[in-house]
């Protein structure tokens, strides 16, 4: 499996014109001249821009905005986190590109990180993680720490992770068995591992940024997509999809990432404040996640989407046929995941 390196996009190039790279310092010093007193009292504020491509209603955006509040509070205003949602500054991949070249400060992401850290593709292997406990065990294990270090080497410093609801399939065709996936055009995230597994399940795979999925469904470019129930609801895919199949094919987290260059340029006190704010945000996101998962199911029922429960075993059996086609690196990480149960 080849590791792909995305080219810097036009949107990231445009971001160069936003003035302050990913991190800007504003000198708000005042000088007492001719008073014979202290020569200067100086206060410096550093702004870190975070770009998310989810809408303002999304859990990650709400959590990151809370993170911003906590950072400002804990650093007495010396650090300001500006959160831009709805892909107003570009997609997740473009945010990561910006972090690499110094035009962006941070984002929340998972699958697109595999463009630089191939091992992230492990989260795209359908039916590898058995449940949320298995996932959490892996993230907090030595292997999870190793994955963190690999991201840091590429310039992405994980501050914490947000748990996701299991991924489900929404479609315009009722899916009651794995055979119903055959020939279906389905959008999956940018990952080296998810597409082969869905192809083994019989689907035709299309990879698109999340910001383009709604219009692709609306225009019948794709027949289906897969995401957590909360995202299906918050992104209003139910407006252009009739069915949701509870396939539970992936348990995943997403990382709250900051540019490692920016992080290393902070004081020890600022680093500690960031990490403390991130840990508090993780708990807040967990609570939001539980509340919004309940609200999403209720909302989907209210708008009349049909939710289909299926036996996931045949789906898992078909998807697992792709595992042997993964490269040696991914085979190694599959074993690391399995050993973390």
Secondary structure, DSSP 8 states (H G I E B T S, - for coil): ---------HHHHHHGGGSS-SEEEEE--EE-TTSSS-SEE--EEEEEEEE--S-TTSHHHHHHHHHHHHHHHHTTTSEEEEEE-TTTT--HHHHHHHHHHTS--EEEESGGGGGT-GGGGGGGSTT-S-SHHHHHHHHTSHHHHHHHHHHHHTTEEEEEEEE---EEEEESS---SGGGGTT-EEEE-S-TTHHHHHHHTT-EEEE--GGGHHHHHHTTS-SEEEEEHHHHHHTTGGGS--EEEEEEEE--EEEEEEEHHHHHTS-HHHHHHHHHHHHHHHHHHHHHHHHHHHHHHHHHHHHT-EEEE---HHHHHHHGGGGGGS-HHHHHHHHHHHTT-
